Amino acid sequence: MRTRCQDLLLAVLVTAVSFSLSSAVVRAAGLQGSLGNVPISQFANCQIGWDQDADSLATAQTGPYTATWDTGAAHVVAATCTGTASPFQCQAAAKDIAGTDKPSLGNHSFTLSTAAGVSVAQSMNVTGLGIPKNFRLILAGLLSLVVTWILVAKAHG
């Protein structure tokens, strides 16, 4: 089962956000989109990924990349990139892009930019608790044992 954080990384990779660090063609420059909901409990461990056009893996890896979270100041973000040919698959920690591992709840926008001045704007909604699931009736003590025995007996005819 994937976490919402893993879905976030997948969503960005599927949209194939691309930047250009050199004279390579910029695919999807100025692309805007939403990454959806991310529970605050998972935010600190989330990675945001993108496809990066560059002449080499070393160029893609070193960027530099800058991020702006909401209306805050731009700051440098370290990226980790992999691949053998352009576009390279890069990612950075969501907490590094946001500048905090505990952003406020609600909608946020961020921009990731390259040294060449190419930017992509995205947004996400940081949520409190996740959706409740796996509801069950929990009975205490002997009553629980009796009810369980009755249910098992009914299930087996």
Order of alpha helices (4+ residues) and beta strands (2+ residues): alpha-beta-beta-alpha-beta-alpha-beta-beta-beta-beta-alpha-beta-beta-alpha
